[in-house]
């Protein structure tokens, strides 16, 4: 257990605080949110959602590493986020393929037309 925590503690004592990681995660989340709000292509929207999930994962892992709980909850939440991201990609690509086959393009307008 100490072999796992030693590099994390050494990095934590290097002058980079948890606030740096939270600021980076906030920046990543805002970039992802901007992509979701402004893009029309489904693939770009899915990539933006992935960026937002990665930002949340960064916060969980950084908070766990700096609280000394690096072997319990933070990595466990990160594993759940990876599983959610994989499921999101699978469902998103299935929708992408069906929309592309029926409409010939993949934009949000194509999805809205399929609603009727």
URKA-V283564 format. One record per pair of residues at least 24 apart in sequence whose ideal C-beta (glycine too) atoms are under 6 Angstrom apart, sorted by sequence separation. I is the first residue (numbers start at 0). J is the second residue. D is the distance in Angstrom with one decimal. If there is no record, write none. Layout:
((I | J | D) (I | J | D))
This chain:
((56 | 80 | 4.5) (28 | 54 | 4.0) (27 | 54 | 3.9) (52 | 80 | 5.5) (24 | 54 | 4.3) (52 | 84 | 5.0) (24 | 57 | 4.4) (24 | 58 | 4.6) (49 | 84 | 6.0) (20 | 61 | 3.6) (17 | 61 | 5.5) (45 | 91 | 4.6) (17 | 65 | 4.2) (11 | 65 | 5.8) (41 | 95 | 5.5) (7 | 64 | 5.0) (7 | 69 | 5.1) (41 | 105 | 4.7) (4 | 69 | 5.9) (39 | 106 | 4.8) (39 | 107 | 5.2))
